[in-house]
Amino acid sequence: MDQGFFLLFATVSVITALTVVLARNPVHSALALMACFLQISAIFVLLGAPLLAVIQVFVYVGAIMVLFLFVIMMIDVREAVLQRFMPGGNLPALVLVVLLGVEMLVLVLSSARFSVTEPIARPSGDEIRQLSTTLFADYLLPFETASVILLAALVGAIMLARKEPG
C-alpha cells in the first residue's frame, strides 16, 4: 500500500516538475512548482516525517512560492508569454530531460544502496520530537526573524508592483 502511494506521489511530482520546465506561462509554471512541493511533502508523510512535511508546506509552498508569484506579478506577464525562452522549441529540452531521467533511473536501479527489498527505516518519535524542540526552542529567534524578513519582502513587492495613480 505504501509503495503504491509512493509511486503515485513520485509520478505526479515528476510530471509537475516537467510542467515547471515546459510550461509557457510563468504563472502555470509557478503553480506546477507548488504542486510538486506538495507531492514531496506527501512523500515525507509516507516516510514517517510529518514535521518535515509541515516545514516543506510552510516554507516552500507558503513563503517561497508567494515570493515567486510576486516576482512574476512584477514582470509583464503578457510580454513574457509572447517571448519564447528557447528559439528552437521545446523538443531538444524534452529529449534531454527524458535522457537524464532514464540515466538516473538506471543508476538508481543498478545501485546496491537503493534495494527495494530492504524495509525503510522509520525515524522514532524521539528524533522528531528532538528536532522540533531544537527548531522552535533553540532557534526560535532566527525562525521568527526569517518570517519578519519575508513579511517585509512581501510588503515591498506589493509597493513596487502597484501602479501609481494618474
C-alpha positions as CSV (number, residue, x, y, z in Angstrom):
1,M,0.0,0.0,0.0
2,D,2.8,2.5,0.9
3,Q,4.7,1.6,-2.2
4,G,1.6,2.3,-4.3
5,F,1.2,5.7,-2.7
6,F,4.9,6.4,-3.1
7,L,4.8,5.6,-6.8
8,L,1.7,7.8,-7.2
9,F,3.2,10.8,-5.5
10,A,6.6,10.3,-7.2
11,T,5.0,10.1,-10.6
12,V,2.9,13.2,-10.1
13,S,5.9,15.1,-8.7
14,V,7.9,14.2,-11.8
15,I,5.1,15.2,-14.1
16,T,4.6,18.5,-12.3
17,A,8.4,19.1,-12.3
18,L,8.3,18.6,-16.1
19,T,5.4,21.0,-16.3
20,V,7.5,23.6,-14.4
21,V,10.1,23.4,-17.2
22,L,7.9,23.1,-20.2
23,A,5.0,25.5,-19.4
24,R,5.0,28.6,-21.4
25,N,3.0,30.7,-18.9
26,P,5.1,31.6,-15.9
27,V,2.1,31.5,-13.6
28,H,1.3,28.0,-14.7
29,S,4.9,27.1,-14.1
30,A,4.8,28.5,-10.5
31,L,1.6,26.6,-9.8
32,A,3.1,23.4,-11.1
33,L,6.1,24.0,-8.8
34,M,3.7,24.4,-5.9
35,A,2.0,21.1,-6.8
36,C,5.5,19.5,-6.9
37,F,6.3,20.8,-3.5
38,L,3.0,19.4,-2.1
39,Q,3.8,15.9,-3.6
40,I,7.2,15.9,-2.0
41,S,5.5,16.8,1.3
42,A,3.2,13.8,0.9
43,I,6.3,11.6,0.3
44,F,7.7,13.0,3.6
45,V,4.5,11.9,5.3
46,L,4.9,8.4,3.9
47,L,8.4,8.3,5.2
48,G,7.1,9.0,8.7
49,A,8.4,12.5,9.0
50,P,5.4,14.7,9.4
51,L,7.4,17.6,10.8
52,L,9.5,17.8,7.6
53,A,6.2,17.6,5.6
54,V,4.8,20.6,7.5
55,I,8.0,22.5,7.2
56,Q,8.0,21.8,3.5
57,V,4.5,23.2,3.1
58,F,5.1,26.2,5.3
59,V,8.5,27.2,4.0
60,Y,8.3,26.3,0.3
61,V,4.7,26.4,-0.6
62,G,3.7,29.1,1.8
63,A,6.7,31.5,1.7
64,I,8.9,30.9,-1.3
65,M,6.0,30.4,-3.7
66,V,4.4,33.6,-2.6
67,L,7.6,35.4,-3.3
68,F,7.9,33.7,-6.7
69,L,4.3,34.8,-7.6
70,F,5.1,38.4,-6.6
71,V,8.1,38.4,-8.8
72,I,6.0,37.1,-11.6
73,M,3.4,39.7,-11.0
74,M,6.1,42.5,-11.1
75,I,7.3,41.5,-14.6
76,D,5.0,42.0,-17.5
77,V,3.4,38.5,-17.9
78,R,1.8,39.3,-21.2
79,E,5.2,40.2,-22.7
80,A,6.9,37.2,-21.1
81,V,4.2,34.8,-22.5
82,L,4.8,36.1,-26.0
83,Q,8.6,35.6,-25.8
84,R,10.0,32.1,-26.2
85,F,12.7,31.1,-23.9
86,M,14.3,28.7,-26.4
87,P,14.1,29.7,-30.1
88,G,14.4,26.1,-31.3
89,G,11.3,24.9,-29.5
90,N,10.8,22.5,-26.6
91,L,11.8,19.3,-28.3
92,P,15.6,19.4,-27.5
93,A,14.8,20.2,-23.9
94,L,12.3,17.4,-23.7
95,V,14.7,14.9,-25.2
96,L,17.4,16.0,-22.8
97,V,15.1,15.7,-19.8
98,V,13.9,12.2,-20.8
99,L,17.5,11.0,-21.3
100,L,18.6,12.3,-18.0
101,G,15.6,10.7,-16.3
102,V,16.4,7.3,-17.9
103,E,20.0,7.6,-16.9
104,M,19.0,8.4,-13.3
105,L,16.6,5.5,-13.2
106,V,19.2,3.1,-14.5
107,L,21.7,4.3,-11.9
108,V,19.3,4.0,-9.0
109,L,18.1,0.6,-10.1
110,S,21.6,-0.7,-10.5
111,S,22.8,0.6,-7.2
112,A,23.0,-1.8,-4.3
113,R,22.4,1.1,-1.9
114,F,18.8,1.5,-3.1
115,S,17.5,-2.0,-2.7
116,V,13.7,-2.4,-3.0
117,T,13.7,-5.5,-0.8
118,E,15.0,-3.7,2.3
119,P,12.4,-2.1,4.6
120,I,12.6,1.7,5.1
121,A,14.0,2.6,8.5
122,R,11.4,4.8,10.1
123,P,12.6,7.5,12.5
124,S,11.5,7.2,16.1
125,G,9.2,9.7,17.7
126,D,12.1,10.9,19.9
127,E,14.2,12.0,17.0
128,I,11.3,14.1,15.5
129,R,10.5,15.5,18.9
130,Q,14.1,16.5,19.5
131,L,14.3,18.1,16.0
132,S,11.1,20.1,16.6
133,T,12.2,21.2,20.1
134,T,15.5,22.3,18.7
135,L,13.9,24.2,15.9
136,F,11.2,26.0,18.0
137,A,13.1,26.4,21.3
138,D,16.8,26.9,20.5
139,Y,16.3,28.6,17.1
140,L,13.1,30.5,17.7
141,L,14.7,33.9,17.2
142,P,16.1,33.1,13.7
143,F,12.8,31.4,12.8
144,E,10.8,34.5,13.7
145,T,13.4,36.8,12.1
146,A,13.1,34.9,8.8
147,S,9.3,35.3,9.0
148,V,9.6,39.1,9.6
149,I,12.1,39.4,6.7
150,L,9.6,37.5,4.4
151,L,6.8,39.8,5.5
152,A,8.9,42.9,4.7
153,A,9.7,41.4,1.3
154,L,6.0,40.8,0.7
155,V,5.1,44.4,1.6
156,G,8.0,45.7,-0.5
157,A,6.9,43.6,-3.5
158,I,3.3,45.0,-3.2
159,M,4.6,48.6,-3.0
160,L,6.8,48.1,-6.1
161,A,4.2,46.3,-8.1
162,R,1.3,48.7,-7.6
163,K,0.6,51.3,-10.2
164,E,0.8,55.0,-9.3
165,P,-2.4,56.9,-9.7
166,G,-2.8,59.2,-12.6
